[in-house]
Amino acid sequence: MFQTLYSYFWWERLWLPANLTWADLQDRDGRVYAKASDLYVTLPLAFLFLVVRHLFETYVATPLAGLLNVKEKIRLKAAPNATLEKFYATTKHPKQADVETLSKQSGCTVRQVERWFRRRRNQDRPSLLKKFREASWRFTFYLIAFIAGMAVIVDKPWFYDLREVWKGYPIQSMLPSQYWYYIIELSFYWSLLFSIASDVKRKDFKEQIIHHVATIILISFSWFANYIRAGTLIMALHDSSDYLLESAKMFNYAGWRNTCNNIFIVFAAVFIITRLVILPFWIMHCTVVYPLELYPAFFGYYFFNFMMVVLQSLHVFWAYLIIRMAQKFITGKASGGSVVEDERSDREETDNSEEEEEGTKNGPLSNGHPVLNNNHRKTD
């Protein structure tokens, strides 16, 4: 049964144009072609990426956070309460009827129960240092990947003439630089998928999973079907804006607000140009239209372009969030009138009554916490 499924999976008509077989892509005369077995190494490399990430965050990102004066907010902790903690394990946002029931069961007032849940939710939110370390790691990888990607494709004829992407397809030999670019990119996205449960969770958590899975499928499929030239263009295009977003996050967490906002505007412009203009009107036009001039459409052609549409749909979704943030910045409606907040992030919850009750004991409060002295922060 396994052999039958294996045969169906690797049926040439699924992966290659008509009249071509896997025998046509066998290494010969000094020409090397992509093989499915080459990608086995990406799984152990993904775990190696996780180890490198841990070392980077510990020995590079954490000291860097100290140099940039990344400070944690002082969060008021929820008092131990077995009854409320048990309910919190099932849902973090109790309805009003549940609050009233919990009030009777725990001996607390309704106001105290509501405050307890606010504090408890804030406790579970990721720390500023965790966010900074994660952004630092992604910034470093995306920047290096973008530079490496440009080095791989900038001297190739298909970088300047997209019709060259399909010249001679699929009899296109693989270059060593293309091999390593693919292996490193795919390994990194596997590592993102493996760590997504422990990374900072944002409102687009499900979309992030879809993005990582679609990216892994696209990279793998383009390798199997020898869409390598198109694949390198697509990967470099995606890396061109990601490092800007991560650097804006880093400066935001460090309190460099003007720098953060300026980088974010540059990121928004690059993202929209690359993901909403170049990708659909150049790259997708290249993958949809040009191949049909050379061979009839086959399953792989439809599958690859379907996955491209999935990615493009996510780009439109994220562009909507980015434009909302950019609009708030431009119109001065961002928090504090000067900093852009990530629309995908959960925010610290406020409690005005808590401020009133504890303000006299602990001094001025901001957002339920003692005010931090921000006079020392850099603002460019």
N, C-alpha and C positions, 0 to 999 in steps of 0.2 A: 504493500500500500504506500509506504514511504517512497519507494522508488518510482511509483506511478505519479505521485504528487510532485516529486522532484522533476520528472520528465515534463509534466505539464507546465510547471513553473518556468523552466528554462526553454520552453518551446520557442524556436527562433522567430516565429511570426508575432510573438508578443513583444519581443525586444528589438528586432531588426527589420528593415524594409524587405520587401519581396525579393526573392532570388539571392538572398544572402544568408549565410549560415555562420555558426561560431567558428567553423574551420577557416573562414576568411579573416578572422581576427587572431589567428595563431601567430606567435612571434616568429619572424623569419627575415632573413637578409638584413639583420641589424635593426629591424623595426620592432618596437615593443608596444604592446597594446594593454589596455586596462583589463584586469581580471577580477572577478567577484571575490576570489580568495584573498586578494590584496587588502580587502577591508576588514578581515578578521582582526588585524592588529589594532584597529581603532578602539575596540572594547578595553583591552588592557591599558592602552594609552589614555583612555578616558579616566580610568582610576588613577593613573599617574598624574593626570591633570589635577585631580582632586587633592592629591598629596602636595603637588607644587603649589596649588592655590592655598592650602593650609599654611605652608611654610611662608608664602608670600604675605598672606594676611597677618601672620604672627611677627615676622621679622622685617617687613617692609612697610605694610599698610598701617600697622599699629603705631610704630615710631613716627611715621609721616603724619598720622592723625594728631599725635602729641605736638609736633612742630607747627601744625596749622591751628592748634588750640581748639580742636574739636571737643566740645564739652557736652556731657550728658545732662538731660533735664532731671531735676530732682522730683521723683514721682512719689506721691503719697500712697503708701501700701494699704491694701484692704485688710482690715482686722480679721484674724482667723475666725471662721464661722463654718462649722461642719454642715449645717443645713443649707446655707447659701452656696457653699462650695460644691455640694452634691448636685444642686440644681444647675450650677454653672457648667458642670461637666456635660450636661445635656444640651443646654442652649445658653449663649452669652447675652442674649437680648430678650429678657422675659417680658411678656405682655402685662398690661396693667392688672388684669385679674390675677396673674401669677405673682406679681409684686405684692398685692394685698394678701394673698394666701401665705406667701413667704414671710410677710410681716407678722402674721399671727403665729406661725410655726417657730420663728426665730426670736420673737420677743422684741424685735426692732420696729421702729416706726417706718412708714412707707418711704419717707424721705431718706432715712438711713439705709434702707434696702437699695434704693435707686443709686445712692452715692456709692455703696459698696460695689455694685456691679460696674459703675463707671471706673472706679479705681482698679477693680480687678481686670477689666478689659485693657486699661492702660498699662498694667503690669505685664501683660502678655505681648504688647506691641514691641517690635524689635528696637534695640537700643540704637542711638545715633552712631555709636562706634561700629556696630554690626553693619549698618547701612553704608558707612564710609568705607569700610574694608571691602565690602562686596563691590561697590562702585569702583574702587581702586583697581581691583583685580580685573574687572571687565574692561575698564579703560585701558589698562596695560595690554591685555590681549588684543582688543579690537584695533588699537593703534598699530601694534606690531603686525597684525594680520593684514591691515589695510596697506601698510608700507610693503609687506612681502607680496601681497596680491598685485599691487601695481608693478612691482619689479618683475613678476611672472608674466604679465600681459602687455606691458607698455611697449615692448619692442616687437610684438607680434602683429602681423598684417591684419588679423581679424579685430584688433582693437580699433583700427581706423576704418575698416571696411567690413561691415557685418556679414556681407555675402561670403566672405572668406571663412566664416564659421563653418559653413557646410561644404566647402570645396573638398571634393574627394570623399565625403562622408559615406559610410562609416570607416573607411580604410584610412584612418588618421592615427599615426603613431603617437605614443605618449612621451612627453618630455619628463626628465627627472624633477624639474621644478614644479610641474603640474602634479606629479605624484605626491610630493611632500605637501603642497598646498592643500590638496584634497584630504590627505590623511590627517593633517593637523586640524583643519576646519571641522571635519566630521567628528574627530575625537573630542574636540572642545564642545560641540553641541550635544554629544552623548553625555559629557560631564555635566552640562547644564540641566539636562533632563534628569540625571541621577540625583542632582542636588536641589532640585526645584522644591521639594517638600520642606527642606530645612532653610532655604533662602527666604529673604524678606517677601512676604506674600502681599500682593497688591490686588486692586479691584479687577485687574485683567488677568487673574491667575489662570483661568480656563483658556483664555486666548493665548497666553504664553505657552501653555502645554501644546495647544494646537500648532502654534508657530514652530516649536522645537521639533515636534513629530513631523510636520510637513517639511521642514528644512532637512531633517535626517533622511526622509524618504526621497526628496528631490536630489540631494547630493549623491545618495546611494544609487538611485535609478540612473542619473546622468552618467555615473561611473560605469554601471553595467552596460548601458546602451551606447557608450562612447560619445556622450554629449559633453565631452570635457571642455571643449573650447567655450561653449555657451555657459557651462557651469562655472568656469573661472571668472567670466565676466559678471555673472550674477552675484557670486560671493564677494568680489571686490566692490561691487556697487553697494551691497548691503553694509559692508564694513566702513564705507566712506562717511557715514553719519553717526554710527553707534558710539564711537569713542568720544564724540562731541557731547552727546547726552550724558555719558558717564562722567565726563570731566565737569559738566555743569552741576551734576549732583554732588560731586566732591566739594566744589567751592560753596555750594549751598549749605552743606553740612558744616563746613568750616566757618560760615558766616561772611564769606566774601560775596556779598549780595550783588553788587554791581557787576563783578566779574561773572558770576553765575548767570545773571540776566542777559548780559551781552553774548556769552557763549550759547545760551539757550536760543536766542534769536538767530544766531548763525546756524545752529543745529536745525531749527525749524525750517529755515530756507533750504539747507542742503537736503533735509529729509524730503520735503515736498518736491524739490527738483528731481532728486534721484528716484524716489519711490512712486511719485504720482505723474511724472513726466517721462524721464528717461526709461524707466523699467517698462511701463505699458506701451509707450509709443515707439521705442527703439528696440529694446531687448525682446519683449513679447511679440512684437511685429516680426522680429528676426526668427523666433522659434515657431511662430504660427504660419507665416506666409512663405518664407524662403525655402523651407524643406519641401514644400509641395511642388516647387519648380524642378526638383531633382528626382522625387520618388512619390508614389501614392501614399496616402495616409495609412498608418497602421496603429495597432493598439498603443505602442509605446509613445507615439506622437501625441495621441489623445490624452494619455495618462499624464505625461510630462506637462502638457499645457493646462490640464485640469488642476494639477498641484500648483502651477504658477498662478492660476486664478484664485486658489485658496489663499496663497500668500498675499496676493494683491488686495484681496478683501480685507485681510488683517491690516494692511498698510492704510487702507481708507479709514478703518476704525481708529487706528492710532493717530492718523493725521487729524481726525476730528478732535481728539483729545489735545493734541499739540496746538492746534489753532485756537482752541478754547483757552489754553494757558497763555499763548502769545497775546490773545486779545485782552486778557486780564492785565497782563503786564503793560501793554501799550496804553490802555485806558486808565491805568493806575488803580485797578481794582484788586490787584494781588494783595495777599496778606501783608499788612503793614505798609501797603502802598509802594513796596520796593522789591519784594521777592516773589519769584514764581514758585508756586507749589505744584508738586506732581499730582495731577488729577487722579492717578491710579492709586495713590497712597491713602491709607487710613490716617486720620488726624487725631491728635490728642483731644479727649473730650473735656469740655469745660463744665464747671458747676458753680454758678454764681452764689448759691447759698453757702457752698463750702468756703468760698472766698470771704463772705461776710462773717461767718462764724469763726474762721481760723485766722483771719487777717490780723486781728488785734494781738494774737498770741505769737505768730511767726513773722510779723512784718508784712509788707505789701506782697500780694500774690498775683501771679499772672497765669491764667489758664489752669488754676488750681494748684500752682506750684510757686515757690518763692521766686521772685524776679531775679534773673541772673544779670550781673553787670556786663553789659555788652559794649562798654565804652572802649575796651581794648581791641575790639574786632576790627579787622581790616575791611575797608569798604571801597578801596581803589578810588 
